[in-house]
Amino acid sequence: MAQVIAGENLKDLVSIKLKTRYDNFADQFHRILVVKLFLVCSFVMGFSWFTDSISCIVPESAQIDPGYVSAACWIQGVFIYRDLSGMPDESAYYGLPMEINKNGLTRLNNLCQSYSKVARPRRLEKPKEECFEMEKTFYLQYQYMPFYVAGLAIFYFLPYMFYMWNNSDLKSLRDSIKDDKSAHEKAGDIAEHYFSDKKADMRTYRVRAFMNVICKLMYIVVGLVAFIGTDKLLNEDFIPYGQKWMKWSSLNNTNMYNYMGMRNQPKPGNVLLPPFGYCEVWESAMDRLTDKNNKHKFVCELSQNILYQYCLFVMWWLMVIGLLLSVLGLLWLLLKYTMKGLKIRRWNSPSKQLYNNLTIREMEYLDFIKQKDIPLYDLVMEELKNNPEHEFSERAPERPAKKMKKKKKSEAPVTQEPIINGYSPASVKSTGAYNRNNPRQPNYHDVHHPAS
């Protein structure tokens, strides 16, 4: 019954509904495909996390409980010697020498047994060649890997949450498109509420367009942080993992899986998460008669690492493809905004004049309406072009030009020119000194002081 329920939940988790969405294909790849497949990998790893355990070879002579060894090794982890990666003939499994007591290398890269000054038995003489102990590399990723992958799924979803917050107006526009009103009423309401030249609205339009660019950058940052962070978590073996896997897959079957024979390169999955490793357990006990202290070293297997290898291979491809698509999505958005900002449209486009008066955000509104409902898009365009009450209409009166403020100049005081014989000097210059065609104009003296 539990398996059936788990299968139904996994099916619901993988299913993807095909419908028109707000964001472009690059963003949908991250928030839908990457997030869902990461959750599937986390679910599969979590199932293995609950069922699988570490099994170690515990001889009877060790006189220690195998269950205790398994639990202790799960807690403290297993280790390998990565110095043996280039010595396939000396390795039993990847990173493990054929002889368990060989834990060092000489200057000539020969295996040897290294002792500390305290641990060296007195009966052994000092070796002729100096033996350097190999570095231990521990692996404990099986303890938290399912939770880490689930955290990555949430991390990849964060840019979309920011996108939805910034584009809440598109959600309200979608609701307006789906309204039960008639098409003409919807077109009028959309033209009135989503296309405005108020300063506050214009500022909001610009901020939303800028935040969309920030959202694209967030997808790139999230991809880089996840890719590099996973590589650091896996001892810097994750970035070249996919390339090594493709190169390894080109080998023949014998060289690919003959782990105890001669071959030039190990399986990439075993390099990333080894399925075998050493585990050291300290035994200590005391009673009234005796006390016992001993150090044990066992070979252990981690079958869950095999499952993790395949899940991480899928995750590697998703991260690489996601990074490429996020970069292309940013470039496409910048190109689209550049074309909209420069008002680049077909020379014979009937809406070219209208688009010259719109902001980038208002052009996105029209694109969104066209994507959802083409007949409604045509009605909105007609409403914007033909309604005289609307500011973008072709029939609307032209806006008065702003008056330029002129600097006040200091002007000389104007003096009234004298009138001589009914003529001023200006009239003399313009029409001649004595223009007989014009009747004589009375002067001030004639009017106020007539001749007696």
C-alpha positions in Angstrom: 0.0 0.0 0.0 2.8 2.4 0.9 4.5 1.6 -2.4 1.3 2.5 -4.4 1.0 5.8 -2.5 4.6 6.6 -3.1 4.2 5.8 -6.8 1.2 8.0 -7.2 3.0 10.9 -5.4 6.0 10.4 -7.6 3.8 10.5 -10.7 2.1 13.7 -9.6 5.5 15.2 -8.9 6.8 14.4 -12.4 3.7 15.4 -14.4 3.9 18.7 -16.2 0.8 20.5 -17.5 1.1 22.0 -21.0 -0.3 25.5 -20.9 0.7 29.1 -21.8 2.9 30.6 -19.0 4.1 34.1 -18.1 7.9 33.5 -18.4 9.9 32.2 -21.3 11.3 28.8 -22.0 14.6 29.3 -20.2 12.9 30.3 -17.0 10.4 27.4 -17.3 13.3 25.0 -17.7 14.6 26.0 -14.3 11.4 26.3 -12.3 9.6 23.3 -13.8 12.0 20.7 -15.2 15.0 21.3 -13.0 12.9 21.7 -9.8 10.8 18.6 -10.4 13.7 16.3 -11.4 15.7 17.5 -8.4 12.8 16.6 -6.2 12.6 13.2 -7.8 16.3 12.6 -7.2 15.8 13.7 -3.6 12.9 11.3 -3.2 14.9 8.4 -4.6 17.9 9.2 -2.5 15.7 9.6 0.5 14.2 6.2 0.0 17.7 4.7 -0.2 18.7 6.7 2.9 16.0 5.0 4.9 16.6 1.5 3.6 20.3 1.1 2.9 23.1 0.9 5.5 26.9 0.4 5.5 28.1 -3.2 5.5 31.7 -4.0 6.6 33.8 -7.1 6.6 34.2 -8.0 10.3 36.1 -11.3 10.9 35.3 -13.4 13.9 38.8 -12.8 15.3 38.0 -9.2 15.8 35.5 -10.1 18.5 33.4 -7.0 17.9 29.7 -6.7 17.1 29.2 -6.2 13.3 26.1 -4.1 14.0 28.1 -1.7 16.1 30.8 -1.5 13.4 28.1 -0.7 10.7 26.5 2.0 12.9 29.9 3.5 13.9 31.1 3.6 10.3 27.9 5.3 9.2 28.4 8.0 11.8 32.0 8.8 11.2 32.3 8.0 7.5 34.6 6.0 5.3 37.9 7.1 3.6 40.1 6.2 0.7 43.5 7.0 -0.5 43.2 9.3 -3.6 47.0 8.9 -4.2 46.2 5.5 -5.6 44.0 6.9 -8.4 46.9 6.6 -10.9 48.0 3.1 -9.7 45.3 0.6 -10.9 47.6 -2.4 -10.6 48.1 -1.8 -6.9 44.4 -1.1 -6.1 41.8 -3.7 -5.1 38.9 -1.1 -5.3 39.2 2.5 -6.2 41.4 4.2 -3.6 42.0 1.0 -1.6 45.4 -0.9 -1.8 45.4 -4.7 -2.1 47.1 -5.0 1.2 45.2 -3.2 4.0 48.3 -2.4 5.9 49.9 -0.5 3.0 49.1 3.1 3.9 52.1 5.0 2.5 54.2 5.7 -0.5 57.9 6.0 -1.0 59.6 8.7 -3.1 59.5 6.2 -6.0 55.7 5.7 -5.6 56.0 2.3 -4.1 53.5 1.2 -1.5 54.8 0.9 2.0 53.6 0.7 5.6 53.9 4.0 7.5 54.2 4.1 11.2 54.2 6.9 13.6 57.0 7.1 16.2 54.7 5.9 18.9 53.0 3.1 16.9 56.2 1.6 15.4 56.9 -1.9 16.8 60.4 -2.1 18.3 61.1 -5.4 16.5 60.9 -3.6 13.1 64.0 -1.9 11.9 63.8 1.5 10.2 63.0 1.0 6.5 65.6 1.8 4.0 63.3 4.1 2.0 61.4 6.8 3.8 57.6 6.0 3.8 55.2 8.9 3.6 51.6 8.3 4.8 49.0 8.8 2.2 46.3 11.4 2.8 42.9 10.2 3.8 39.8 11.5 1.9 36.6 11.0 3.9 33.1 10.6 2.4 30.0 11.3 4.4 27.8 12.7 1.7 25.4 9.8 2.1 24.3 11.3 5.4 22.8 14.5 4.0 22.7 14.2 0.2 18.8 13.8 -0.1 18.2 16.9 2.0 20.8 18.8 0.1 19.2 18.0 -3.3 15.8 19.0 -2.0 17.3 22.3 -0.8 18.7 22.8 -4.3 15.2 22.4 -5.8 14.0 25.2 -3.5 17.0 27.3 -4.3 16.3 27.0 -8.1 12.7 28.1 -7.4 13.6 31.4 -5.7 14.1 33.4 -8.9 10.6 32.5 -10.1 9.2 33.7 -6.8 10.9 37.0 -7.3 9.6 37.1 -10.9 6.0 36.5 -9.8 6.3 39.3 -7.2 7.6 41.7 -9.8 5.1 40.8 -12.4 2.0 40.7 -10.2 0.4 43.1 -12.7 0.5 40.4 -15.4 -1.6 38.2 -13.0 -4.2 40.9 -12.7 -4.1 41.4 -16.4 -4.7 37.7 -16.9 -7.7 38.0 -14.6 -9.0 40.9 -16.6 -8.7 38.9 -19.8 -10.6 36.0 -18.3 -13.4 38.3 -17.0 -17.0 37.5 -17.9 -17.6 40.9 -19.5 -18.1 41.4 -23.2 -15.0 41.8 -25.4 -15.5 45.5 -26.0 -16.0 46.2 -22.3 -12.8 44.3 -21.4 -10.9 46.1 -24.1 -12.0 49.4 -22.7 -11.2 48.5 -19.1 -7.7 47.2 -20.1 -7.0 50.3 -22.2 -8.0 52.5 -19.3 -6.2 50.8 -16.4 -3.0 49.4 -18.0 -2.0 52.2 -20.3 -1.3 55.5 -18.6 1.1 58.4 -18.9 1.1 59.4 -15.2 4.6 60.0 -13.8 4.1 57.5 -11.0 2.9 54.8 -13.4 5.7 55.5 -15.8 8.2 55.1 -13.0 6.7 51.8 -12.0 6.8 50.5 -15.6 10.6 51.2 -15.8 11.2 49.6 -12.4 9.4 46.4 -13.4 11.3 46.2 -16.6 14.6 46.6 -14.8 13.6 44.0 -12.2 13.0 41.5 -15.0 16.7 41.9 -16.0 17.7 41.3 -12.3 15.5 38.2 -12.3 17.5 36.8 -15.3 20.7 37.5 -13.5 19.4 35.7 -10.5 18.9 32.5 -12.6 22.6 32.7 -13.6 23.8 33.3 -10.1 21.7 30.5 -8.7 23.0 28.1 -11.4 26.6 29.1 -10.7 26.3 28.8 -6.9 24.6 25.4 -7.1 27.2 24.1 -9.6 30.2 25.3 -7.7 28.8 24.5 -4.3 28.1 20.9 -5.3 31.6 20.6 -6.7 33.1 21.8 -3.4 30.8 19.4 -1.5 32.1 16.5 -3.6 35.8 17.2 -3.2 36.0 19.2 -6.5 35.1 16.1 -8.6 31.7 17.3 -9.8 32.5 19.9 -12.4 34.5 17.4 -14.6 32.1 14.6 -13.8 30.0 14.7 -16.9 33.0 15.0 -19.3 34.8 12.1 -17.6 31.6 10.0 -17.8 31.3 10.6 -21.5 34.9 9.7 -22.1 34.6 6.6 -19.9 31.4 5.5 -21.8 33.5 5.3 -25.1 35.6 2.4 -23.7 34.8 -1.2 -24.4 32.9 -3.3 -21.9 36.0 -5.0 -20.4 37.8 -1.7 -19.7 34.7 -0.1 -18.3 33.8 -2.7 -15.7 37.0 -4.7 -15.1 37.6 -3.0 -11.8 40.2 -5.6 -10.6 42.2 -5.6 -13.9 44.5 -3.2 -15.6 43.0 0.0 -17.0 44.1 3.6 -17.3 41.1 5.3 -15.7 38.6 4.4 -13.1 34.8 4.7 -13.3 33.9 8.4 -12.9 31.1 7.5 -10.5 33.6 5.8 -8.2 35.8 8.8 -8.3 32.9 11.0 -7.3 31.4 8.8 -4.6 33.4 5.6 -4.0 31.2 2.5 -3.2 34.0 1.0 -1.1 36.1 2.5 1.7 38.1 1.9 4.8 36.6 2.5 8.3 38.6 2.7 11.5 36.8 1.8 14.7 38.2 2.2 18.2 37.3 -0.5 20.6 37.5 0.1 24.3 36.2 -1.9 27.3 37.0 -2.6 30.9 35.8 -4.7 33.7 37.2 -5.6 37.2 39.8 -8.0 35.9 40.8 -6.7 32.5 40.7 -3.7 30.2 40.8 -3.8 26.5 41.8 -1.1 23.9 42.1 -1.9 20.3 42.0 -0.2 16.9 40.2 -1.9 14.0 40.3 -1.2 10.3 37.6 -2.7 8.1 36.6 -2.6 4.4 33.1 -1.4 4.0 30.7 -1.0 1.1 28.1 1.8 0.5 25.6 0.6 -2.0 23.7 3.9 -1.8 26.5 5.6 -3.4 25.8 3.7 -6.7 22.3 5.2 -6.8 23.7 8.7 -5.9 26.2 8.5 -8.8 23.4 8.2 -11.4 21.3 10.9 -9.8 24.2 13.2 -9.7 24.9 12.5 -13.4 21.4 13.7 -14.3 21.8 16.7 -12.0 25.1 17.6 -13.8 23.4 17.8 -17.2 20.5 19.8 -15.8 22.8 22.3 -14.2 25.0 22.7 -17.3 22.0 23.1 -19.7 20.3 25.4 -17.2 23.3 27.7 -17.1 23.5 27.9 -20.9 19.7 28.6 -21.1 19.9 31.2 -18.4 22.6 33.1 -20.2 20.7 32.9 -23.5 17.5 34.1 -21.7 19.3 37.1 -20.4 20.7 38.0 -23.8 17.3 37.5 -25.4 15.6 39.8 -22.9 18.2 42.5 -23.4 17.7 42.2 -27.1 14.0 42.4 -26.8 14.1 45.4 -24.6 16.6 47.1 -26.9 14.3 46.6 -29.9 11.3 47.8 -27.9 13.2 50.8 -26.6 14.3 51.8 -30.1 10.8 51.2 -31.4 12.0 48.7 -34.0 9.0 47.4 -36.0 8.1 46.6 -39.5 8.1 49.8 -41.7 4.6 49.0 -42.9 3.2 48.0 -39.4 -0.2 49.6 -38.9 0.6 50.0 -35.1 4.0 51.6 -35.6 2.7 55.0 -34.7 1.0 53.7 -31.6 4.1 51.9 -30.4 6.1 55.0 -30.6 4.1 56.4 -27.7 4.3 53.3 -25.5 6.8 52.3 -22.8 8.5 48.9 -22.8 6.2 47.6 -20.1 3.1 48.7 -22.0 4.4 46.8 -25.1 4.8 43.7 -22.9 1.2 44.1 -21.9 0.2 44.1 -25.5 2.3 41.0 -26.2 0.8 39.2 -23.2 -2.8 40.0 -24.4 -1.9 38.8 -27.9 -0.5 35.6 -26.4 -3.7 35.0 -24.4 -6.5 36.3 -26.7 -5.8 37.5 -30.2 -9.3 39.0 -30.9 -9.1 40.9 -27.6 -5.7 42.2 -28.6 -7.2 43.6 -31.8 -9.9 45.3 -29.8 -7.5 46.8 -27.4 -5.4 48.2 -30.3 -8.5 49.7 -31.8 -9.4 51.2 -28.5 -6.0 52.8 -28.1 -6.0 54.2 -31.6 -9.5 55.3 -32.2 -10.8 56.5 -28.8 -10.4 60.3 -28.7 -10.5 60.3 -24.9 -7.4 58.1 -24.7 -4.0 59.8 -24.6 -2.5 57.3 -27.1 -5.3 57.8 -29.7 -4.5 59.1 -33.1 -7.5 61.3 -32.9 -6.7 62.8 -29.6 -5.6 66.4 -29.7 -1.9 67.0 -29.6 -0.4 67.9 -26.3 0.6 71.5 -26.0 4.3 72.0 -26.3 6.1 73.1 -23.3 6.9 76.8 -23.2 10.6 77.6 -23.1 11.6 80.0 -20.3 13.4 82.9 -21.8 15.9 84.9 -19.9 14.9 88.4 -19.2 17.0 90.9 -21.0 17.5 94.4 -19.8 15.7 96.6 -22.3 16.3 100.3 -22.8 13.4 102.6 -22.0 11.1 103.2 -24.9 10.7 106.8 -25.9 7.8 107.9 -28.1 9.1 109.2 -31.4 8.0 112.7 -32.4 5.4 113.1 -35.1 6.3 115.7 -37.6 3.7 116.8 -40.1 1.6 113.8 -39.4 4.5 111.3 -40.1 6.8 109.5 -37.8 10.4 108.6 -38.7 9.4 104.9 -38.9 6.7 105.7 -41.5 9.1 107.8 -43.4 11.6 105.0 -43.6 9.0 102.5 -44.6 6.9 104.4 -47.1 9.0 107.4 -48.1 9.3 110.9 -46.6 6.3 112.3 -48.4 3.7 109.7 -49.3 0.9 111.4 -51.1 -1.3 108.4 -51.3 -1.9 108.4 -47.6 -3.9 111.2 -46.1 -2.3 113.4 -43.6 -2.6 112.1 -40.0 -3.6 114.6 -37.4 -0.9 115.2 -34.8 -1.3 115.9 -31.1 -1.2 119.7 -31.5 -4.0 119.7 -34.2 -6.3 117.6 -32.1 -6.0 119.3 -28.7 -5.2 122.9 -29.9 -7.2 123.6 -33.1 -6.4 126.8 -34.9 -8.6 129.7 -34.1 
